């Protein structure tokens, strides 16, 4: 899942226009009918920024992959995959709502609105959402960011503010992910996930790919998940 955006990123050096169908923006969703982009937006990581953008894409992939094995051991492969899909859809829906509200506000004020044209891209929004969930679970614990002490619950906010100072309105997707992370408990996003028992039945099914080894990797079944492997980044493993 994490490697796919890197593959598309490399491909965008040659087929950038063709791969634009993967991107999600209010304009592409509302006016062009690219409804599938709610699912494909994490895979759209264009190389339009040149070498610097490619280095950033590699940095994000390393950041996610460095913690992914521990999370997979804590949650199980199937639950992690379903959680990632659910988080992707939820973050992108909130992103579209933010863009729509801002667009309507700007139009009501007779201001020029760029919000329908702002896309969300790559795995960064989903990673920010996961980081927010993890930071809130840490409560009042403290950490540091570039040597500055702060509480864990404020850590993702500081990162998003930094991103916004660098890129401005282009980080609307990251802001939407942050807001969703802080509202997760109230709107009960995880309630849509299937129970552990249902995931276990899917893993035993000979029809579904759940429980199968993909690309010679190891599938961690829900019965093998070990919450003591570490604090689950995507919330508490049950």
Buried (B, 14 or more C-beta within 10 A) or exposed (E): BBEEBBEBBEBBEEEEEEBBEBBBBBBBBBEEEBEEBBBBBBBBBBBEEEEEBBEBBEEBBEBBEEBBEBBBBBBBBBBBBBBBBBBBBBBBEBBBEBBBEBBEEBEEEEEEBBBBEBBBBBBBBBBBBBBBBBBBBBEEEEBEEEEEEEBBBBBBBBBBBEBBEEEEEBBBBBBBBBBBBBEBEEEEBBEEBEEBEEBBBBBEEEEEEBBEEEEEEEBBBBEEBEEEBBBBBBBEBE
